[in-house]
Amino acid sequence: MHGKGIFTWTDGRRYEGEYTEDKKQGKGIFLWPDGRKYDGQWLNGKQHGQGIYITASNVKREGEWKDGKRVRWITKNQD
């Protein structure tokens, strides 16, 4: 995969965004079946850079990720 696309897993997870050589890279949105969502930057298939995490109850937090792990929250909870 290369360019923009949508991939849906059989368990209901879904990614909409940019790909480079079969990996999520650039801007993209990842949705979980329970309603959680990550909208942000990707590198080598992992969350990397700034993004917004939205909980299943619609609580939004902006954070920074590195290699798929959250490094820090940038903002406080935003309902």
N, C-alpha and C positions, 0 to 999 in steps of 0.2 A: 504494500500500500504506500502511496506517495501522493501528497496533496491533501485536500479536504475530504472528509468522509465520515461515515457513521458506522459504528460496530455495536451490535447487540449480542450479549451473551445469552445462553439458554436460561440462566437463572434470573434474567430481568435487568442485569446491569447494562448500562449503555454509555458509550463515549461518542461525542460529536465534536469534531475538530480537525486539527492538522496532524498529518503523519509525515515522517521522513524515514524511508527504508524500513517500513513495517512497524515503526515505533511511534507512540504518541509524542509529538514534538511541536512546540509553538503554543498557540492558544487553543484551549479545548474545555469542554464541559463533560464531567463524569457524573452519571446519575445512578444511585443505588435503588433497588426495588422498594425500600422502606421510605423513600422520599428525600433522603440526604442528597446533597449535590456539592460538587467542587467545580468552580468556574475560575480557571486561571491558566498559568503557564506550566508547560511540560517540557522535559528534556530526557531523551533516551528512554521513553516509556514511563517515566515517573514524574510526580508532581515536583516542580522545581521552579522557584521564583515566587512572585506574589500571586495570591489567589483569594477567592472568597469561598468560605465553607458555610453551607446552609444546612441546619439540622432538619430532621423530619418535622419538627414543630415550627419551622420557618424562622429560627434564630440565625442571624447572619453575623459572621465574624471574618474580618480580613486578616490574613496571616501570611507568613513567609515559610516556604517549604524548601527542603534540600534533599535530593535523592529519595523522594517519596515520603519523607518524614517532616512533620511540622517543626520548625525551628523556634518560632515565636508568633504570638498574636500581635497584630499591629493596632487593632481597634478593640474596644470593649464590645460586649454583646449589643446587637442592634435588632430590636424586634420589628 
